[in-house]
């Protein structure tokens, strides 16, 4: 028979799976934050090297996408 206890167990297992997924997601978001910090530093360095945005776009057409 399907008892309340069985229901709780399935609910808990679902929760734990979800929390594991969430942990993976949070790790990924932390990695993404680190990456974005790095890219921001990279962009700042580019701005220092190329204060003129037109010169930057002339040398790096990809810069328009940023």
PDB file of N, CA, C and O in Angstrom:
ATOM      1  N   UNK A   1       0.832  -1.202   0.000  1.00  0.00           N
ATOM      2  CA  UNK A   1       0.000   0.000   0.000  1.00  0.00           C
ATOM      3  C   UNK A   1       0.870   1.256   0.000  1.00  0.00           C
ATOM      4  O   UNK A   1       1.951   1.282   0.589  1.00  0.00           O
ATOM      5  N   UNK A   2       0.388   2.271  -0.656  1.00  0.00           N
ATOM      6  CA  UNK A   2       1.128   3.519  -0.776  1.00  0.00           C
ATOM      7  C   UNK A   2       0.857   4.392   0.448  1.00  0.00           C
ATOM      8  O   UNK A   2      -0.181   5.047   0.542  1.00  0.00           O
ATOM      9  N   UNK A   3       1.796   4.389   1.373  1.00  0.00           N
ATOM     10  CA  UNK A   3       1.585   5.126   2.626  1.00  0.00           C
ATOM     11  C   UNK A   3       2.098   6.553   2.513  1.00  0.00           C
ATOM     12  O   UNK A   3       2.722   6.945   1.527  1.00  0.00           O
ATOM     13  N   UNK A   4       1.813   7.306   3.557  1.00  0.00           N
ATOM     14  CA  UNK A   4       2.299   8.684   3.602  1.00  0.00           C
ATOM     15  C   UNK A   4       3.826   8.702   3.685  1.00  0.00           C
ATOM     16  O   UNK A   4       4.484   9.606   3.170  1.00  0.00           O
ATOM     17  N   UNK A   5       4.369   7.679   4.347  1.00  0.00           N
ATOM     18  CA  UNK A   5       5.814   7.586   4.511  1.00  0.00           C
ATOM     19  C   UNK A   5       6.501   7.421   3.161  1.00  0.00           C
ATOM     20  O   UNK A   5       7.514   8.065   2.886  1.00  0.00           O
ATOM     21  N   UNK A   6       5.934   6.541   2.311  1.00  0.00           N
ATOM     22  CA  UNK A   6       6.482   6.362   0.964  1.00  0.00           C
ATOM     23  C   UNK A   6       6.463   7.690   0.206  1.00  0.00           C
ATOM     24  O   UNK A   6       7.417   8.056  -0.480  1.00  0.00           O
ATOM     25  N   UNK A   7       5.365   8.380   0.355  1.00  0.00           N
ATOM     26  CA  UNK A   7       5.224   9.669  -0.317  1.00  0.00           C
ATOM     27  C   UNK A   7       6.318  10.635   0.145  1.00  0.00           C
ATOM     28  O   UNK A   7       6.918  11.340  -0.667  1.00  0.00           O
ATOM     29  N   UNK A   8       6.572  10.660   1.464  1.00  0.00           N
ATOM     30  CA  UNK A   8       7.619  11.537   2.001  1.00  0.00           C
ATOM     31  C   UNK A   8       8.984  11.157   1.446  1.00  0.00           C
ATOM     32  O   UNK A   8       9.789  12.024   1.105  1.00  0.00           O
ATOM     33  N   UNK A   9       9.238   9.848   1.356  1.00  0.00           N
ATOM     34  CA  UNK A   9      10.537   9.399   0.849  1.00  0.00           C
ATOM     35  C   UNK A   9      10.736   9.841  -0.602  1.00  0.00           C
ATOM     36  O   UNK A   9      11.796  10.352  -0.960  1.00  0.00           O
ATOM     37  N   UNK A  10       9.717   9.642  -1.428  1.00  0.00           N
ATOM     38  CA  UNK A  10       9.852  10.052  -2.828  1.00  0.00           C
ATOM     39  C   UNK A  10      10.021  11.563  -2.925  1.00  0.00           C
ATOM     40  O   UNK A  10      10.799  12.058  -3.741  1.00  0.00           O
ATOM     41  N   UNK A  11       9.292  12.287  -2.092  1.00  0.00           N
ATOM     42  CA  UNK A  11       9.400  13.747  -2.086  1.00  0.00           C
ATOM     43  C   UNK A  11      10.816  14.181  -1.703  1.00  0.00           C
ATOM     44  O   UNK A  11      11.401  15.065  -2.328  1.00  0.00           O
ATOM     45  N   UNK A  12      11.356  13.536  -0.655  1.00  0.00           N
ATOM     46  CA  UNK A  12      12.703  13.872  -0.204  1.00  0.00           C
ATOM     47  C   UNK A  12      13.747  13.542  -1.263  1.00  0.00           C
ATOM     48  O   UNK A  12      14.687  14.308  -1.476  1.00  0.00           O
ATOM     49  N   UNK A  13      13.579  12.402  -1.925  1.00  0.00           N
ATOM     50  CA  UNK A  13      14.553  12.045  -2.955  1.00  0.00           C
ATOM     51  C   UNK A  13      14.505  13.040  -4.113  1.00  0.00           C
ATOM     52  O   UNK A  13      15.536  13.403  -4.681  1.00  0.00           O
ATOM     53  N   UNK A  14      13.282  13.478  -4.456  1.00  0.00           N
ATOM     54  CA  UNK A  14      13.164  14.505  -5.489  1.00  0.00           C
ATOM     55  C   UNK A  14      13.855  15.787  -5.055  1.00  0.00           C
ATOM     56  O   UNK A  14      14.563  16.424  -5.834  1.00  0.00           O
ATOM     57  N   UNK A  15      13.638  16.152  -3.800  1.00  0.00           N
ATOM     58  CA  UNK A  15      14.264  17.366  -3.273  1.00  0.00           C
ATOM     59  C   UNK A  15      15.781  17.276  -3.330  1.00  0.00           C
ATOM     60  O   UNK A  15      16.456  18.222  -3.735  1.00  0.00           O
ATOM     61  N   UNK A  16      16.314  16.120  -2.917  1.00  0.00           N
ATOM     62  CA  UNK A  16      17.770  15.984  -2.906  1.00  0.00           C
ATOM     63  C   UNK A  16      18.326  16.045  -4.325  1.00  0.00           C
ATOM     64  O   UNK A  16      19.374  16.647  -4.557  1.00  0.00           O
ATOM     65  N   UNK A  17      17.622  15.421  -5.279  1.00  0.00           N
ATOM     66  CA  UNK A  17      18.050  15.521  -6.678  1.00  0.00           C
ATOM     67  C   UNK A  17      18.061  16.972  -7.116  1.00  0.00           C
ATOM     68  O   UNK A  17      18.996  17.437  -7.768  1.00  0.00           O
ATOM     69  N   UNK A  18      16.997  17.679  -6.743  1.00  0.00           N
ATOM     70  CA  UNK A  18      16.893  19.080  -7.129  1.00  0.00           C
ATOM     71  C   UNK A  18      18.016  19.895  -6.497  1.00  0.00           C
ATOM     72  O   UNK A  18      18.596  20.766  -7.145  1.00  0.00           O
ATOM     73  N   UNK A  19      18.324  19.611  -5.224  1.00  0.00           N
ATOM     74  CA  UNK A  19      19.382  20.375  -4.558  1.00  0.00           C
ATOM     75  C   UNK A  19      20.739  20.087  -5.187  1.00  0.00           C
ATOM     76  O   UNK A  19      21.598  20.966  -5.260  1.00  0.00           O
ATOM     77  N   UNK A  20      20.930  18.839  -5.644  1.00  0.00           N
ATOM     78  CA  UNK A  20      22.178  18.510  -6.333  1.00  0.00           C
ATOM     79  C   UNK A  20      22.271  19.302  -7.634  1.00  0.00           C
ATOM     80  O   UNK A  20      23.317  19.867  -7.953  1.00  0.00           O
ATOM     81  N   UNK A  21      21.166  19.340  -8.384  1.00  0.00           N
ATOM     82  CA  UNK A  21      21.137  20.140  -9.609  1.00  0.00           C
ATOM     83  C   UNK A  21      21.417  21.606  -9.294  1.00  0.00           C
ATOM     84  O   UNK A  21      22.159  22.281 -10.007  1.00  0.00           O
ATOM     85  N   UNK A  22      20.807  22.080  -8.213  1.00  0.00           N
ATOM     86  CA  UNK A  22      20.988  23.476  -7.829  1.00  0.00           C
ATOM     87  C   UNK A  22      22.447  23.761  -7.475  1.00  0.00           C
ATOM     88  O   UNK A  22      22.994  24.806  -7.827  1.00  0.00           O
ATOM     89  N   UNK A  23      23.071  22.800  -6.764  1.00  0.00           N
ATOM     90  CA  UNK A  23      24.485  22.966  -6.425  1.00  0.00           C
ATOM     91  C   UNK A  23      25.339  23.048  -7.677  1.00  0.00           C
ATOM     92  O   UNK A  23      26.241  23.880  -7.779  1.00  0.00           O
ATOM     93  N   UNK A  24      25.039  22.160  -8.639  1.00  0.00           N
ATOM     94  CA  UNK A  24      25.776  22.203  -9.903  1.00  0.00           C
ATOM     95  C   UNK A  24      25.586  23.551 -10.570  1.00  0.00           C
ATOM     96  O   UNK A  24      26.535  24.148 -11.078  1.00  0.00           O
ATOM     97  N   UNK A  25      24.338  24.027 -10.563  1.00  0.00           N
ATOM     98  CA  UNK A  25      24.042  25.322 -11.164  1.00  0.00           C
ATOM     99  C   UNK A  25      24.798  26.444 -10.466  1.00  0.00           C
ATOM    100  O   UNK A  25      25.358  27.322 -11.122  1.00  0.00           O
ATOM    101  N   UNK A  26      24.815  26.416  -9.133  1.00  0.00           N
ATOM    102  CA  UNK A  26      25.486  27.492  -8.403  1.00  0.00           C
ATOM    103  C   UNK A  26      26.990  27.466  -8.669  1.00  0.00           C
ATOM    104  O   UNK A  26      27.625  28.513  -8.794  1.00  0.00           O
ATOM    105  N   UNK A  27      27.562  26.240  -8.754  1.00  0.00           N
ATOM    106  CA  UNK A  27      28.985  26.151  -9.107  1.00  0.00           C
ATOM    107  C   UNK A  27      29.222  26.768 -10.470  1.00  0.00           C
ATOM    108  O   UNK A  27      30.180  27.512 -10.680  1.00  0.00           O
ATOM    109  N   UNK A  28      28.316  26.438 -11.405  1.00  0.00           N
ATOM    110  CA  UNK A  28      28.451  26.973 -12.756  1.00  0.00           C
ATOM    111  C   UNK A  28      28.329  28.489 -12.747  1.00  0.00           C
ATOM    112  O   UNK A  28      29.076  29.176 -13.445  1.00  0.00           O
ATOM    113  N   UNK A  29      27.394  29.016 -11.961  1.00  0.00           N
ATOM    114  CA  UNK A  29      27.209  30.464 -11.927  1.00  0.00           C
ATOM    115  C   UNK A  29      28.424  31.150 -11.310  1.00  0.00           C
ATOM    116  O   UNK A  29      28.800  32.248 -11.722  1.00  0.00           O
ATOM    117  N   UNK A  30      29.043  30.494 -10.313  1.00  0.00           N
ATOM    118  CA  UNK A  30      30.269  31.042  -9.731  1.00  0.00           C
ATOM    119  C   UNK A  30      31.369  31.083 -10.788  1.00  0.00           C
ATOM    120  O   UNK A  30      32.090  32.074 -10.907  1.00  0.00           O
ATOM    121  N   UNK A  31      31.493  29.992 -11.560  1.00  0.00           N
ATOM    122  CA  UNK A  31      32.474  29.968 -12.642  1.00  0.00           C
ATOM    123  C   UNK A  31      32.188  31.075 -13.646  1.00  0.00           C
ATOM    124  O   UNK A  31      33.101  31.743 -14.130  1.00  0.00           O
ATOM    125  N   UNK A  32      30.903  31.262 -13.953  1.00  0.00           N
ATOM    126  CA  UNK A  32      30.517  32.306 -14.897  1.00  0.00           C
ATOM    127  C   UNK A  32      30.869  33.690 -14.360  1.00  0.00           C
ATOM    128  O   UNK A  32      31.340  34.551 -15.103  1.00  0.00           O
ATOM    129  N   UNK A  33      30.637  33.898 -13.055  1.00  0.00           N
ATOM    130  CA  UNK A  33      30.992  35.184 -12.446  1.00  0.00           C
ATOM    131  C   UNK A  33      32.492  35.432 -12.554  1.00  0.00           C
ATOM    132  O   UNK A  33      32.927  36.537 -12.878  1.00  0.00           O
ATOM    133  N   UNK A  34      33.287  34.378 -12.276  1.00  0.00           N
ATOM    134  CA  UNK A  34      34.740  34.518 -12.409  1.00  0.00           C
ATOM    135  C   UNK A  34      35.102  34.877 -13.841  1.00  0.00           C
ATOM    136  O   UNK A  34      35.932  35.752 -14.084  1.00  0.00           O
ATOM    137  N   UNK A  35      34.465  34.186 -14.790  1.00  0.00           N
ATOM    138  CA  UNK A  35      34.715  34.457 -16.204  1.00  0.00           C
ATOM    139  C   UNK A  35      34.345  35.889 -16.554  1.00  0.00           C
ATOM    140  O   UNK A  35      35.090  36.573 -17.256  1.00  0.00           O
ATOM    141  N   UNK A  36      33.189  36.347 -16.062  1.00  0.00           N
ATOM    142  CA  UNK A  36      32.752  37.696 -16.408  1.00  0.00           C
ATOM    143  C   UNK A  36      33.690  38.736 -15.796  1.00  0.00           C
ATOM    144  O   UNK A  36      33.975  39.760 -16.417  1.00  0.00           O
ATOM    145  N   UNK A  37      34.174  38.472 -14.563  1.00  0.00           N
ATOM    146  CA  UNK A  37      35.153  39.379 -13.963  1.00  0.00           C
ATOM    147  C   UNK A  37      36.398  39.450 -14.830  1.00  0.00           C
ATOM    148  O   UNK A  37      36.958  40.521 -15.062  1.00  0.00           O
ATOM    149  N   UNK A  38      36.827  38.259 -15.314  1.00  0.00           N
ATOM    150  CA  UNK A  38      38.005  38.211 -16.162  1.00  0.00           C
ATOM    151  C   UNK A  38      37.767  38.988 -17.448  1.00  0.00           C
ATOM    152  O   UNK A  38      38.637  39.734 -17.896  1.00  0.00           O
ATOM    153  N   UNK A  39      36.587  38.814 -18.045  1.00  0.00           N
ATOM    154  CA  UNK A  39      36.295  39.489 -19.309  1.00  0.00           C
ATOM    155  C   UNK A  39      36.178  40.997 -19.094  1.00  0.00           C
ATOM    156  O   UNK A  39      36.559  41.781 -19.963  1.00  0.00           O
ATOM    157  N   UNK A  40      35.647  41.408 -17.929  1.00  0.00           N
ATOM    158  CA  UNK A  40      35.569  42.837 -17.619  1.00  0.00           C
ATOM    159  C   UNK A  40      36.978  43.422 -17.512  1.00  0.00           C
ATOM    160  O   UNK A  40      37.252  44.506 -18.028  1.00  0.00           O
ATOM    161  N   UNK A  41      37.874  42.683 -16.831  1.00  0.00           N
ATOM    162  CA  UNK A  41      39.266  43.128 -16.750  1.00  0.00           C
ATOM    163  C   UNK A  41      39.877  43.233 -18.138  1.00  0.00           C
ATOM    164  O   UNK A  41      40.606  44.175 -18.448  1.00  0.00           O
ATOM    165  N   UNK A  42      39.557  42.227 -18.980  1.00  0.00           N
ATOM    166  CA  UNK A  42      40.076  42.209 -20.342  1.00  0.00           C
ATOM    167  C   UNK A  42      39.590  43.431 -21.116  1.00  0.00           C
ATOM    168  O   UNK A  42      40.364  44.080 -21.821  1.00  0.00           O
ATOM    169  N   UNK A  43      38.292  43.739 -20.976  1.00  0.00           N
ATOM    170  CA  UNK A  43      37.725  44.898 -21.664  1.00  0.00           C
ATOM    171  C   UNK A  43      38.348  46.197 -21.156  1.00  0.00           C
ATOM    172  O   UNK A  43      38.623  47.109 -21.935  1.00  0.00           O
ATOM    173  N   UNK A  44      38.569  46.273 -19.842  1.00  0.00           N
ATOM    174  CA  UNK A  44      39.193  47.474 -19.279  1.00  0.00           C
ATOM    175  C   UNK A  44      40.605  47.647 -19.829  1.00  0.00           C
ATOM    176  O   UNK A  44      41.024  48.756 -20.158  1.00  0.00           O
ATOM    177  N   UNK A  45      41.331  46.532 -19.922  1.00  0.00           N
ATOM    178  CA  UNK A  45      42.678  46.580 -20.482  1.00  0.00           C
ATOM    179  C   UNK A  45      42.637  47.032 -21.936  1.00  0.00           C
ATOM    180  O   UNK A  45      43.475  47.818 -22.379  1.00  0.00           O
ATOM    181  N   UNK A  46      41.656  46.527 -22.671  1.00  0.00           N
ATOM    182  CA  UNK A  46      41.495  46.945 -24.068  1.00  0.00           C
ATOM    183  C   UNK A  46      41.208  48.436 -24.158  1.00  0.00           C
ATOM    184  O   UNK A  46      41.757  49.129 -25.015  1.00  0.00           O
ATOM    185  N   UNK A  47      40.342  48.933 -23.268  1.00  0.00           N
ATOM    186  CA  UNK A  47      40.011  50.359 -23.284  1.00  0.00           C
ATOM    187  C   UNK A  47      41.243  51.204 -22.989  1.00  0.00           C
ATOM    188  O   UNK A  47      41.422  52.279 -23.563  1.00  0.00           O
ATOM    189  N   UNK A  48      42.098  50.704 -22.081  1.00  0.00           N
ATOM    190  CA  UNK A  48      43.326  51.444 -21.786  1.00  0.00           C
ATOM    191  C   UNK A  48      44.239  51.467 -23.001  1.00  0.00           C
ATOM    192  O   UNK A  48      44.850  52.488 -23.318  1.00  0.00           O
ATOM    193  N   UNK A  49      44.326  50.306 -23.690  1.00  0.00           N
ATOM    194  CA  UNK A  49      45.200  50.242 -24.859  1.00  0.00           C
ATOM    195  C   UNK A  49      44.625  51.020 -26.033  1.00  0.00           C
ATOM    196  O   UNK A  49      45.352  51.680 -26.775  1.00  0.00           O
ATOM    197  N   UNK A  50      43.306  50.931 -26.192  1.00  0.00           N
ATOM    198  CA  UNK A  50      42.648  51.606 -27.307  1.00  0.00           C
ATOM    199  C   UNK A  50      41.570  52.531 -26.773  1.00  0.00           C
ATOM    200  O   UNK A  50      40.395  52.165 -26.750  1.00  0.00           O
ATOM    201  N   UNK A  51      41.961  53.746 -26.337  1.00  0.00           N
ATOM    202  CA  UNK A  51      40.959  54.675 -25.812  1.00  0.00           C
ATOM    203  C   UNK A  51      39.948  55.056 -26.896  1.00  0.00           C
ATOM    204  O   UNK A  51      38.793  55.369 -26.606  1.00  0.00           O
ATOM    205  N   UNK A  52      40.407  55.023 -28.147  1.00  0.00           N
ATOM    206  CA  UNK A  52      39.508  55.351 -29.246  1.00  0.00           C
ATOM    207  C   UNK A  52      38.795  54.089 -29.705  1.00  0.00           C
ATOM    208  O   UNK A  52      39.419  53.166 -30.229  1.00  0.00           O
ATOM    209  N   UNK A  53      37.494  54.059 -29.507  1.00  0.00           N
ATOM    210  CA  UNK A  53      36.720  52.860 -29.835  1.00  0.00           C
ATOM    211  C   UNK A  53      36.756  52.553 -31.332  1.00  0.00           C
ATOM    212  O   UNK A  53      36.696  51.389 -31.728  1.00  0.00           O
ATOM    213  N   UNK A  54      36.854  53.588 -32.160  1.00  0.00           N
ATOM    214  CA  UNK A  54      36.881  53.369 -33.610  1.00  0.00           C
ATOM    215  C   UNK A  54      38.141  52.609 -34.010  1.00  0.00           C
ATOM    216  O   UNK A  54      38.097  51.716 -34.857  1.00  0.00           O
ATOM    217  N   UNK A  55      39.262  52.971 -33.394  1.00  0.00           N
ATOM    218  CA  UNK A  55      40.511  52.270 -33.682  1.00  0.00           C
ATOM    219  C   UNK A  55      40.401  50.805 -33.261  1.00  0.00           C
ATOM    220  O   UNK A  55      40.889  49.901 -33.938  1.00  0.00           O
ATOM    221  N   UNK A  56      39.743  50.605 -32.119  1.00  0.00           N
ATOM    222  CA  UNK A  56      39.553  49.242 -31.617  1.00  0.00           C
ATOM    223  C   UNK A  56      38.708  48.427 -32.590  1.00  0.00           C
ATOM    224  O   UNK A  56      39.044  47.285 -32.903  1.00  0.00           O
ATOM    225  N   UNK A  57      37.613  49.012 -33.066  1.00  0.00           N
ATOM    226  CA  UNK A  57      36.735  48.286 -33.987  1.00  0.00           C
ATOM    227  C   UNK A  57      37.427  48.038 -35.315  1.00  0.00           C
ATOM    228  O   UNK A  57      37.177  47.026 -35.971  1.00  0.00           O
ATOM    229  N   UNK A  58      38.297  48.960 -35.714  1.00  0.00           N
ATOM    230  CA  UNK A  58      39.024  48.774 -36.966  1.00  0.00           C
ATOM    231  C   UNK A  58      39.970  47.581 -36.853  1.00  0.00           C
ATOM    232  O   UNK A  58      40.094  46.784 -37.783  1.00  0.00           O
ATOM    233  N   UNK A  59      40.639  47.468 -35.696  1.00  0.00           N
ATOM    234  CA  UNK A  59      41.572  46.354 -35.519  1.00  0.00           C
ATOM    235  C   UNK A  59      40.861  45.063 -35.158  1.00  0.00           C
ATOM    236  O   UNK A  59      41.256  43.985 -35.601  1.00  0.00           O
ATOM    237  N   UNK A  60      39.801  45.171 -34.345  1.00  0.00           N
ATOM    238  CA  UNK A  60      39.047  43.988 -33.908  1.00  0.00           C
ATOM    239  C   UNK A  60      37.572  44.168 -34.239  1.00  0.00           C
ATOM    240  O   UNK A  60      36.826  44.727 -33.435  1.00  0.00           O
ATOM    241  N   UNK A  61      37.136  43.703 -35.411  1.00  0.00           N
ATOM    242  CA  UNK A  61      35.717  43.854 -35.777  1.00  0.00           C
ATOM    243  C   UNK A  61      34.787  43.135 -34.796  1.00  0.00           C
ATOM    244  O   UNK A  61      33.605  43.463 -34.693  1.00  0.00           O
ATOM    245  N   UNK A  62      35.332  42.159 -34.084  1.00  0.00           N
ATOM    246  CA  UNK A  62      34.520  41.391 -33.139  1.00  0.00           C
ATOM    247  C   UNK A  62      34.067  42.270 -31.974  1.00  0.00           C
ATOM    248  O   UNK A  62      33.077  41.961 -31.311  1.00  0.00           O
ATOM    249  N   UNK A  63      34.776  43.344 -31.728  1.00  0.00           N
ATOM    250  CA  UNK A  63      34.484  44.204 -30.580  1.00  0.00           C
ATOM    251  C   UNK A  63      33.064  44.760 -30.635  1.00  0.00           C
ATOM    252  O   UNK A  63      32.486  45.101 -29.602  1.00  0.00           O
ATOM    253  N   UNK A  64      32.504  44.853 -31.836  1.00  0.00           N
ATOM    254  CA  UNK A  64      31.136  45.367 -31.952  1.00  0.00           C
ATOM    255  C   UNK A  64      30.138  44.443 -31.267  1.00  0.00           C
ATOM    256  O   UNK A  64      29.105  44.888 -30.765  1.00  0.00           O
ATOM    257  N   UNK A  65      30.460  43.151 -31.253  1.00  0.00           N
ATOM    258  CA  UNK A  65      29.540  42.181 -30.655  1.00  0.00           C
ATOM    259  C   UNK A  65      29.499  42.308 -29.138  1.00  0.00           C
ATOM    260  O   UNK A  65      28.523  41.894 -28.514  1.00  0.00           O
ATOM    261  N   UNK A  66      30.536  42.871 -28.537  1.00  0.00           N
ATOM    262  CA  UNK A  66      30.613  42.929 -27.070  1.00  0.00           C
ATOM    263  C   UNK A  66      29.685  43.984 -26.498  1.00  0.00           C
ATOM    264  O   UNK A  66      29.628  44.162 -25.281  1.00  0.00           O
TER     265      UNK A  66
END
